[in-house]
Amino acid sequence: MHKCAFIIFLSLVLLAEAVHAQVKQYRVGVLYWSMNIPGQVAMREGLEQEAQRINDAAKASGKPSVVLEAKVAGDGEQGIENQVRQMKEFITAKVDMIIVQPTDNAALADPLIAANNANIPVVAYDQYISRGKLAAYRTSDNYQAGFLGGEYIAARFKDKPEIKLVLVEYPHVSSTVERVNGFLDALAQSKRSYKLLKSYSAVEPVAGKKVAGDILREFPEQGSIDVVFTVNDGGGLEVVNGLGNAGRTEIQVATVDGDPASVGNIRAGWLTVIDAAQFCGPLGAETMRAAYAVLSGENPPQHALVPVFPITQETLAAYPGWMGPLPESFAKPWPSVVPLWENTLRVVKP
């Protein structure tokens, strides 16, 4: 080979290697909460499908791809401890980013601060973290979820002087607290008086089954409860099953998530009258898009909310399921201070 030609060839090889070296892979540590709560499984599916879409586009354009390294915390107190340890492991491993669905708002504060100090951006979804700096935060509009349930219950009990109410809540994470706040605020804004008989705690099936037994034991009389509000279907479905199987079908249940089994209960007229459904797949996908934007040096909105859908017998036909897509906006067929349901992402903090 002629010397000049060889030099040109060698230069092209070195240039190609340099370009290849610049097209890197981002290592993204992903901390999932539970694989026992179907809605959370759907969020994972949406996130991972979006990661695959990003990688397909990156391959075509020469941009960096993402490699997800996943860990699952598990349920209960042990799950909280697991996730704290797992987040510290990702920080030690010096991943490029951490995506986390927090098991507890407060417990992850110190690991988040440690990630900030290590210059590892953290994107949270579904729940926030109480201290430290998040690069982005994506969640369902949880206050809206509770509010939709409250206003619908208010419309169904417009002629009753006082609603006898039981809450099945979970005060450890922001999303479920916001749902309760929204539900009670909607009753107040609708000028519906209520008596809170008792609050219980459950977000997964084992606790939900126990709560059903506790309610039946403590309120055994027919008509002693008008409404039960459960903050999610993870625990709420077992509450519905327990009450219904005991013949307490006079109780009306409002809940949140959109689990297919809960949708089936609404269709069948089995206790549940409204389920404010998360778009779990789109939420996961939106989280991954925000994370990739941060990795790419862009500035996506810091805090944004995915709308939730009010599934009732009146709106069943318009509901597309957990994986979306978001349906068209529509006028609610019941009285509301916000008459139009809208299908847009709501930016809380740019």
C-alpha positions in Angstrom: 0.0 0.0 0.0 1.2 3.5 -0.9 2.5 5.4 2.1 0.0 8.3 1.7 -2.9 5.9 1.2 -1.8 4.0 4.3 -1.7 7.2 6.3 -5.2 8.1 5.1 -6.5 4.6 5.9 -5.0 4.7 9.4 -6.5 8.2 10.0 -9.9 6.9 9.1 -9.6 4.0 11.4 -8.5 6.2 14.3 -11.4 8.6 13.5 -13.9 5.8 13.5 -12.6 4.5 16.8 -12.8 7.9 18.3 -16.4 8.3 17.1 -17.2 4.9 18.5 -15.7 5.7 21.8 -17.8 8.9 22.1 -21.0 6.8 21.6 -21.2 5.5 25.1 -23.7 3.6 27.1 -25.2 5.2 30.2 -25.4 2.8 33.2 -28.8 3.5 34.9 -29.5 1.9 38.2 -33.3 1.3 38.6 -34.8 0.7 42.0 -38.2 -0.8 41.8 -40.5 -1.0 44.9 -42.6 -4.2 44.5 -43.5 -6.8 42.0 -46.5 -7.9 44.0 -48.6 -4.8 43.2 -49.8 -5.1 39.6 -49.8 -1.3 38.9 -46.2 -1.1 39.8 -45.4 -4.0 37.5 -47.1 -2.1 34.7 -45.0 1.0 35.5 -41.9 -1.1 35.2 -43.1 -2.4 31.8 -43.7 1.1 30.5 -40.3 2.3 31.7 -38.4 -0.6 30.2 -40.4 -0.4 26.9 -39.4 3.2 26.6 -35.8 2.4 27.4 -35.9 -0.1 24.5 -37.4 2.6 22.2 -34.6 5.0 23.3 -32.0 2.4 22.5 -33.5 1.7 19.1 -33.5 5.4 18.2 -29.9 5.8 19.6 -28.7 3.0 17.4 -30.0 4.7 14.4 -28.7 8.1 15.3 -25.4 7.3 16.9 -26.5 8.7 20.3 -25.7 7.0 23.6 -27.9 4.1 24.7 -28.9 3.1 28.2 -28.3 -0.1 30.1 -30.7 -0.7 33.0 -29.5 -2.4 36.1 -32.5 -3.3 38.2 -33.1 -4.1 41.8 -36.5 -4.8 43.5 -36.9 -3.8 47.2 -40.0 -5.8 48.2 -42.8 -5.0 50.5 -43.1 -3.8 54.1 -40.4 -2.6 56.5 -37.9 -5.1 55.0 -38.5 -3.6 51.6 -37.6 -0.1 52.9 -34.4 -1.4 54.4 -33.5 -3.2 51.2 -34.0 -0.2 49.1 -31.8 2.0 51.3 -29.0 -0.6 50.9 -29.6 -1.0 47.2 -29.4 2.7 46.5 -26.1 2.9 48.4 -24.8 0.0 46.3 -25.6 1.9 43.1 -23.8 5.0 44.5 -20.7 2.9 45.3 -20.9 1.4 41.8 -20.8 4.9 40.3 -23.7 4.4 37.9 -24.5 7.4 35.6 -28.0 7.8 37.0 -30.4 6.3 39.5 -34.1 6.0 38.8 -36.1 5.1 42.0 -39.7 4.3 43.0 -39.3 5.1 46.7 -40.6 2.7 49.3 -40.6 5.5 51.9 -40.3 9.3 51.5 -38.0 9.8 54.5 -35.8 6.7 54.5 -34.2 7.5 51.2 -33.3 11.1 52.2 -29.7 10.3 53.3 -29.0 8.0 50.2 -30.3 10.8 48.0 -28.0 13.4 49.6 -25.2 10.9 49.2 -26.0 10.6 45.5 -26.1 14.4 45.2 -22.6 14.6 46.8 -21.4 11.9 44.3 -22.8 13.9 41.4 -25.1 11.1 40.4 -28.5 12.5 39.2 -31.5 10.8 40.7 -35.0 10.7 39.1 -37.9 9.5 41.3 -41.3 8.3 40.2 -44.6 7.6 41.9 -43.3 9.0 45.2 -40.9 11.8 46.1 -38.0 11.8 48.6 -38.3 14.3 51.5 -34.8 15.7 51.5 -32.0 16.1 48.9 -32.3 17.2 45.2 -34.0 15.2 42.5 -33.1 15.8 38.9 -36.7 15.1 38.0 -39.9 13.7 39.6 -42.8 12.1 37.8 -45.9 10.8 39.3 -49.6 10.4 38.7 -51.8 13.3 39.8 -52.6 11.6 43.1 -54.5 14.5 44.6 -56.7 14.4 41.5 -57.2 10.7 42.0 -58.6 11.2 45.5 -60.6 14.3 44.4 -62.3 12.4 41.6 -63.4 9.7 44.1 -64.6 12.2 46.6 -66.7 14.2 44.1 -68.2 11.1 42.7 -69.2 9.8 46.1 -70.6 13.2 47.0 -72.8 13.0 43.9 -74.1 9.6 44.8 -74.9 10.6 48.4 -76.3 14.1 47.6 -79.5 13.4 49.7 -77.8 11.8 52.7 -77.2 14.2 55.7 -74.0 12.5 56.8 -71.8 9.9 55.1 -70.4 7.2 57.3 -66.8 6.8 56.1 -63.9 4.4 56.6 -60.5 5.1 55.2 -57.9 2.5 54.2 -54.8 4.6 53.8 -51.0 4.4 54.0 -49.2 7.4 55.5 -45.6 6.4 54.6 -45.5 7.7 51.0 -46.6 11.0 49.4 -48.9 9.5 46.8 -51.3 7.8 49.2 -51.3 10.8 51.5 -52.3 13.1 48.6 -55.1 10.7 47.6 -56.7 10.9 51.0 -56.3 14.7 51.0 -58.0 15.0 47.6 -60.8 12.7 48.6 -61.7 14.6 51.8 -61.3 18.0 50.1 -63.7 16.9 47.4 -66.3 16.0 50.0 -65.8 19.4 51.7 -66.0 21.4 48.5 -69.2 19.5 47.5 -70.6 20.4 50.9 -71.1 16.8 51.9 -70.9 16.1 55.7 -69.2 12.9 56.7 -68.3 11.0 59.9 -64.9 9.3 59.8 -65.6 6.1 61.6 -62.0 4.7 61.5 -58.8 4.6 59.5 -56.9 1.4 58.6 -53.6 0.9 56.8 -53.0 -1.3 53.7 -51.4 -1.1 50.2 -50.8 -4.7 49.5 -52.9 -7.9 49.5 -51.9 -9.4 52.9 -52.6 -6.2 54.8 -55.8 -5.6 52.8 -57.2 -9.0 53.8 -56.5 -8.3 57.4 -58.2 -4.9 57.2 -61.3 -6.5 55.7 -61.5 -8.8 58.7 -61.0 -5.9 61.1 -63.7 -3.9 59.5 -66.2 -6.8 59.6 -65.4 -7.4 63.3 -65.6 -3.8 64.3 -68.6 -2.8 62.2 -70.7 -5.9 61.9 -74.1 -4.3 61.4 -75.6 -3.8 57.9 -75.7 -0.1 57.1 -73.1 0.8 59.7 -70.8 2.0 56.9 -71.7 3.9 53.8 -68.4 4.3 52.0 -64.9 2.8 52.2 -62.1 4.8 50.4 -59.0 2.7 49.7 -55.9 4.4 48.6 -54.9 1.7 46.1 -56.1 -1.6 44.6 -53.1 -3.4 45.9 -54.7 -3.6 49.3 -58.2 -2.4 48.3 -59.1 -5.4 46.2 -58.8 -7.7 49.2 -60.9 -5.3 51.3 -63.6 -5.4 48.6 -63.4 -9.2 48.4 -63.7 -9.6 52.1 -66.6 -7.3 52.5 -68.4 -8.6 49.5 -68.0 -12.2 50.4 -69.4 -11.4 53.9 -72.5 -10.0 52.2 -71.7 -6.3 52.9 -72.7 -5.3 49.4 -74.5 -2.2 50.7 -71.1 -0.5 51.1 -69.8 1.7 48.3 -66.1 1.6 47.6 -64.0 4.3 46.0 -60.4 3.4 45.2 -57.3 4.3 43.1 -55.1 2.5 40.5 -57.3 0.9 37.8 -56.4 -2.8 38.4 -58.3 -4.9 35.9 -60.0 -6.8 38.7 -61.3 -3.6 40.2 -62.5 -2.5 36.7 -64.4 -5.8 36.6 -66.0 -5.1 40.0 -67.3 -1.7 38.6 -68.6 -3.4 35.5 -70.4 -6.0 37.7 -71.7 -3.5 40.2 -69.7 -5.3 43.0 -69.1 -2.7 45.8 -66.6 -0.5 43.9 -68.3 2.4 42.2 -65.2 4.5 41.1 -61.6 3.7 40.6 -59.3 6.6 39.7 -56.9 4.8 37.4 -53.3 5.6 36.9 -51.8 5.3 33.4 -49.1 3.1 34.8 -47.4 2.4 31.5 -47.3 6.0 30.3 -46.0 7.0 33.8 -43.1 4.6 33.5 -42.4 5.8 30.0 -42.5 9.5 30.9 -40.0 8.8 33.8 -37.6 7.1 31.4 -37.9 10.0 28.9 -37.1 12.5 31.6 -34.2 10.5 32.8 -32.7 10.2 29.3 -33.2 14.0 28.8 -31.2 14.7 32.0 -28.4 12.3 30.9 -28.3 14.1 27.5 -27.8 17.5 29.2 -31.3 18.7 28.6 -33.6 20.4 31.1 -36.9 18.5 31.3 -39.6 19.8 33.7 -38.4 19.0 37.2 -41.9 18.0 38.5 -44.8 16.9 36.3 -48.0 14.9 36.8 -49.6 12.3 34.6 -53.5 12.6 34.8 -55.6 9.8 36.3 -58.8 8.5 34.8 -62.1 8.2 36.7 -63.5 4.7 35.9 -67.2 4.5 36.7 -70.0 2.6 35.0 -70.6 5.9 33.0 -67.0 6.1 31.7 -66.0 2.5 31.3 -66.2 2.6 27.5 -63.6 5.4 27.3 -61.0 3.7 29.6 -58.1 2.2 27.5 -56.3 0.3 30.4 -53.1 0.8 32.4 -50.8 0.9 29.4 -52.8 3.8 27.7 -52.7 5.7 25.5 -54.4 8.6 27.3 -58.0 9.0 25.9 -59.5 12.3 24.7 -60.6 14.9 27.1 -64.3 14.8 28.1 -67.0 16.4 30.3 -67.7 14.5 33.5 -71.2 13.1 33.7 -71.6 14.1 37.4 -71.4 17.5 39.2 -67.8 18.8 39.6 -66.0 22.0 40.3 -63.7 20.9 37.5 -66.3 19.8 34.9 -63.7 18.8 32.2 -61.4 15.8 32.5 -58.2 16.7 30.5 -55.6 14.3 29.1 -52.5 16.6 29.4 -49.4 16.3 31.5 -49.5 18.9 34.2 -46.2 20.6 34.9 -45.9 21.6 38.6 -42.3 22.9 38.5 -40.4 23.7 35.2 
